[in-house]
């Protein structure tokens, strides 16, 4: 699979705007950001646990 280009990202944003409306988009973006942060924290925690197991 290739990477997303500018035109694909614009199309996705327009679809999100139509589906969720302008008022819900900031809330949706905020929740996606929180989920991404939690995912990264989980990955870092798992990597730390692996390092502890090897030592």
C-alpha positions in Angstrom: 0.0 0.0 0.0 1.2 3.5 -0.8 1.2 6.5 1.4 -1.7 9.0 1.4 -1.2 12.1 -0.7 -2.6 15.5 -0.3 -5.7 14.9 -2.4 -6.6 11.8 -0.5 -6.3 13.6 2.9 -8.5 16.4 1.6 -11.2 13.9 0.5 -11.0 12.1 3.9 -11.4 15.4 5.7 -14.4 16.4 3.6 -16.1 13.0 4.3 -15.5 13.4 8.0 -16.9 16.9 7.9 -20.1 15.6 6.1 -20.5 12.7 8.5 -19.8 14.4 11.8 -20.5 18.0 11.1 -18.3 21.0 12.1 -19.2 21.0 15.8 -18.1 17.4 16.4 -14.7 17.5 14.5 -12.7 19.2 17.3 -14.0 16.6 19.8 -13.2 13.8 17.4 -9.7 15.1 16.8 -9.1 15.5 20.5 -10.2 11.9 21.2 -8.0 10.6 18.4 -5.1 12.4 19.8 -5.7 10.9 23.3 -5.9 7.5 21.8 -2.7 7.9 19.9 -0.9 9.1 23.0 -2.2 6.1 25.0 -1.1 3.8 22.2 2.4 5.3 22.2 2.6 5.1 26.0 1.6 1.5 25.9 4.2 0.7 23.3 6.9 2.4 25.4 5.7 0.6 28.5 5.8 -2.8 26.6 9.3 -2.0 25.4 10.4 -1.1 28.9 9.0 -4.4 30.2 10.9 -6.3 27.5 14.1 -4.6 28.4 13.5 -5.5 32.1 12.9 -9.1 31.2 16.1 -9.4 29.2 18.3 -7.9 31.9 
